[in-house]
Amino acid sequence: MAKASDNDEEMISGINVTPLVDITLVLLIVFMVTATYIVRESIEVDLPRAASGGESVGELFNVVLDKEGALYIDGVRADETQLMAKAKEAAAKDASARVVISADQNARHGAVVHLIDIVKSSGIAKFAINIEKDALAAEPAPPGDAP
């Protein structure tokens, strides 16, 4: 019995990481399986292209106008009164709130300007127009090709 008590007093010199790896792999598998269910459906919009574009930071929400003129706020179909209410609510929460407007390139110009007017009249001064970067537009035109 004296020998058994001697073994209990030995210092642990190594850490067994096998349980940590097992738990990490299980969490990774759970994440991979559930991630496909979390993704929301996207609204197909053909965005106009531009050579330069920036990223915005801060409190924001998305407004999408498709080519038929349907309006979506954060992926949910809405109308102009709901847009105005959402914009006023966002402006009340955060004075630097921003709106990202994604309009199909075939959408009417007047409809896009009307959305911008609604957003600005609701108290949000900063907005962004969503574009797709176009690599061809970034290249300078060869000399002599000017119109």
LOVEXFI-753158 format. One record per residue (C-alpha): residue in three letters; y, z, x; residue number from 1. Coordinates in steps of 0.05 Angstrom, whole numbers. Layout:
pt residuo->ALA; Y->Y; Z->Z; X->X; num->NUM
...
***
This chain:
pt residuo->MET; Y->0; Z->0; X->0; num->1
pt residuo->ALA; Y->47; Z->12; X->57; num->2
pt residuo->LYS; Y->43; Z->-61; X->77; num->3
pt residuo->ALA; Y->64; Z->-85; X->7; num->4
pt residuo->SER; Y->129; Z->-46; X->11; num->5
pt residuo->ASP; Y->144; Z->-76; X->79; num->6
pt residuo->ASN; Y->142; Z->-147; X->50; num->7
pt residuo->ASP; Y->192; Z->-128; X->-5; num->8
pt residuo->GLU; Y->245; Z->-110; X->46; num->9
pt residuo->GLU; Y->245; Z->-178; X->81; num->10
pt residuo->MET; Y->308; Z->-219; X->74; num->11
pt residuo->ILE; Y->306; Z->-285; X->37; num->12
pt residuo->SER; Y->325; Z->-338; X->88; num->13
pt residuo->GLY; Y->320; Z->-401; X->46; num->14
pt residuo->ILE; Y->345; Z->-425; X->-22; num->15
pt residuo->ASN; Y->297; Z->-461; X->-68; num->16
pt residuo->VAL; Y->337; Z->-521; X->-96; num->17
pt residuo->THR; Y->279; Z->-550; X->-137; num->18
pt residuo->PRO; Y->299; Z->-516; X->-202; num->19
pt residuo->LEU; Y->371; Z->-539; X->-192; num->20
pt residuo->VAL; Y->349; Z->-611; X->-182; num->21
pt residuo->ASP; Y->304; Z->-607; X->-243; num->22
pt residuo->ILE; Y->360; Z->-582; X->-288; num->23
pt residuo->THR; Y->408; Z->-634; X->-261; num->24
pt residuo->LEU; Y->359; Z->-691; X->-275; num->25
pt residuo->VAL; Y->346; Z->-666; X->-346; num->26
pt residuo->LEU; Y->421; Z->-662; X->-359; num->27
pt residuo->LEU; Y->430; Z->-732; X->-331; num->28
pt residuo->ILE; Y->376; Z->-760; X->-376; num->29
pt residuo->VAL; Y->405; Z->-725; X->-437; num->30
pt residuo->PHE; Y->474; Z->-753; X->-420; num->31
pt residuo->MET; Y->447; Z->-824; X->-411; num->32
pt residuo->VAL; Y->410; Z->-822; X->-478; num->33
pt residuo->THR; Y->468; Z->-794; X->-518; num->34
pt residuo->ALA; Y->522; Z->-836; X->-485; num->35
pt residuo->THR; Y->501; Z->-898; X->-523; num->36
pt residuo->TYR; Y->512; Z->-862; X->-589; num->37
pt residuo->ILE; Y->581; Z->-836; X->-570; num->38
pt residuo->VAL; Y->612; Z->-904; X->-556; num->39
pt residuo->ARG; Y->653; Z->-929; X->-615; num->40
pt residuo->GLU; Y->653; Z->-1000; X->-640; num->41
pt residuo->SER; Y->707; Z->-1042; X->-610; num->42
pt residuo->ILE; Y->752; Z->-1090; X->-646; num->43
pt residuo->GLU; Y->749; Z->-1160; X->-617; num->44
pt residuo->VAL; Y->819; Z->-1181; X->-595; num->45
pt residuo->ASP; Y->836; Z->-1239; X->-551; num->46
pt residuo->LEU; Y->891; Z->-1208; X->-507; num->47
pt residuo->PRO; Y->944; Z->-1251; X->-474; num->48
pt residuo->ARG; Y->941; Z->-1255; X->-398; num->49
pt residuo->ALA; Y->992; Z->-1235; X->-346; num->50
pt residuo->ALA; Y->993; Z->-1230; X->-271; num->51
pt residuo->SER; Y->1019; Z->-1159; X->-266; num->52
pt residuo->GLY; Y->1006; Z->-1099; X->-309; num->53
pt residuo->GLY; Y->1011; Z->-1024; X->-301; num->54
pt residuo->GLU; Y->974; Z->-963; X->-325; num->55
pt residuo->SER; Y->1004; Z->-910; X->-369; num->56
pt residuo->VAL; Y->993; Z->-835; X->-365; num->57
pt residuo->GLY; Y->1004; Z->-781; X->-417; num->58
pt residuo->GLU; Y->993; Z->-771; X->-491; num->59
pt residuo->LEU; Y->981; Z->-838; X->-524; num->60
pt residuo->PHE; Y->946; Z->-873; X->-581; num->61
pt residuo->ASN; Y->924; Z->-944; X->-590; num->62
pt residuo->VAL; Y->947; Z->-995; X->-642; num->63
pt residuo->VAL; Y->909; Z->-1060; X->-650; num->64
pt residuo->LEU; Y->933; Z->-1121; X->-689; num->65
pt residuo->ASP; Y->880; Z->-1174; X->-696; num->66
pt residuo->LYS; Y->892; Z->-1248; X->-709; num->67
pt residuo->GLU; Y->885; Z->-1240; X->-785; num->68
pt residuo->GLY; Y->940; Z->-1187; X->-784; num->69
pt residuo->ALA; Y->894; Z->-1126; X->-795; num->70
pt residuo->LEU; Y->921; Z->-1062; X->-764; num->71
pt residuo->TYR; Y->876; Z->-1010; X->-729; num->72
pt residuo->ILE; Y->897; Z->-942; X->-702; num->73
pt residuo->ASP; Y->850; Z->-914; X->-650; num->74
pt residuo->GLY; Y->795; Z->-960; X->-676; num->75
pt residuo->VAL; Y->803; Z->-942; X->-750; num->76
pt residuo->ARG; Y->831; Z->-992; X->-801; num->77
pt residuo->ALA; Y->900; Z->-969; X->-825; num->78
pt residuo->ASP; Y->964; Z->-992; X->-856; num->79
pt residuo->GLU; Y->1038; Z->-987; X->-836; num->80
pt residuo->THR; Y->1049; Z->-920; X->-871; num->81
pt residuo->GLN; Y->991; Z->-889; X->-833; num->82
pt residuo->LEU; Y->1019; Z->-918; X->-768; num->83
pt residuo->MET; Y->1087; Z->-887; X->-783; num->84
pt residuo->ALA; Y->1055; Z->-819; X->-799; num->85
pt residuo->LYS; Y->1013; Z->-821; X->-736; num->86
pt residuo->ALA; Y->1073; Z->-840; X->-693; num->87
pt residuo->LYS; Y->1116; Z->-784; X->-722; num->88
pt residuo->GLU; Y->1059; Z->-734; X->-711; num->89
pt residuo->ALA; Y->1050; Z->-757; X->-638; num->90
pt residuo->ALA; Y->1125; Z->-753; X->-626; num->91
pt residuo->ALA; Y->1127; Z->-683; X->-654; num->92
pt residuo->LYS; Y->1070; Z->-660; X->-609; num->93
pt residuo->ASP; Y->1096; Z->-692; X->-545; num->94
pt residuo->ALA; Y->1165; Z->-720; X->-533; num->95
pt residuo->SER; Y->1138; Z->-768; X->-481; num->96
pt residuo->ALA; Y->1083; Z->-796; X->-526; num->97
pt residuo->ARG; Y->1066; Z->-869; X->-516; num->98
pt residuo->VAL; Y->1034; Z->-923; X->-558; num->99
pt residuo->VAL; Y->991; Z->-979; X->-530; num->100
pt residuo->ILE; Y->997; Z->-1041; X->-574; num->101
pt residuo->SER; Y->941; Z->-1091; X->-567; num->102
pt residuo->ALA; Y->956; Z->-1154; X->-606; num->103
pt residuo->ASP; Y->914; Z->-1217; X->-608; num->104
pt residuo->GLN; Y->950; Z->-1274; X->-574; num->105
pt residuo->ASN; Y->943; Z->-1313; X->-639; num->106
pt residuo->ALA; Y->976; Z->-1258; X->-680; num->107
pt residuo->ARG; Y->1045; Z->-1273; X->-708; num->108
pt residuo->HIS; Y->1102; Z->-1254; X->-662; num->109
pt residuo->GLY; Y->1141; Z->-1224; X->-720; num->110
pt residuo->ALA; Y->1083; Z->-1178; X->-738; num->111
pt residuo->VAL; Y->1081; Z->-1150; X->-666; num->112
pt residuo->VAL; Y->1157; Z->-1140; X->-667; num->113
pt residuo->HIS; Y->1150; Z->-1105; X->-734; num->114
pt residuo->LEU; Y->1097; Z->-1057; X->-705; num->115
pt residuo->ILE; Y->1144; Z->-1042; X->-646; num->116
pt residuo->ASP; Y->1200; Z->-1028; X->-695; num->117
pt residuo->ILE; Y->1156; Z->-980; X->-736; num->118
pt residuo->VAL; Y->1136; Z->-942; X->-673; num->119
pt residuo->LYS; Y->1207; Z->-937; X->-646; num->120
pt residuo->SER; Y->1236; Z->-916; X->-713; num->121
pt residuo->SER; Y->1184; Z->-860; X->-716; num->122
pt residuo->GLY; Y->1211; Z->-827; X->-653; num->123
pt residuo->ILE; Y->1167; Z->-857; X->-598; num->124
pt residuo->ALA; Y->1211; Z->-891; X->-547; num->125
pt residuo->LYS; Y->1157; Z->-912; X->-498; num->126
pt residuo->PHE; Y->1104; Z->-964; X->-514; num->127
pt residuo->ALA; Y->1061; Z->-1012; X->-476; num->128
pt residuo->ILE; Y->1035; Z->-1081; X->-493; num->129
pt residuo->ASN; Y->962; Z->-1087; X->-472; num->130
pt residuo->ILE; Y->945; Z->-1149; X->-432; num->131
pt residuo->GLU; Y->888; Z->-1177; X->-391; num->132
pt residuo->LYS; Y->904; Z->-1190; X->-318; num->133
pt residuo->ASP; Y->900; Z->-1263; X->-302; num->134
pt residuo->ALA; Y->883; Z->-1279; X->-229; num->135
pt residuo->LEU; Y->907; Z->-1351; X->-236; num->136
pt residuo->ALA; Y->976; Z->-1330; X->-259; num->137
pt residuo->ALA; Y->985; Z->-1286; X->-197; num->138
pt residuo->GLU; Y->977; Z->-1345; X->-150; num->139
pt residuo->PRO; Y->1041; Z->-1382; X->-133; num->140
pt residuo->ALA; Y->1045; Z->-1454; X->-155; num->141
pt residuo->PRO; Y->1040; Z->-1506; X->-99; num->142
pt residuo->PRO; Y->1107; Z->-1539; X->-81; num->143
pt residuo->GLY; Y->1122; Z->-1601; X->-121; num->144
pt residuo->ASP; Y->1085; Z->-1577; X->-184; num->145
pt residuo->ALA; Y->1148; Z->-1548; X->-216; num->146
pt residuo->PRO; Y->1161; Z->-1575; X->-286; num->147
***
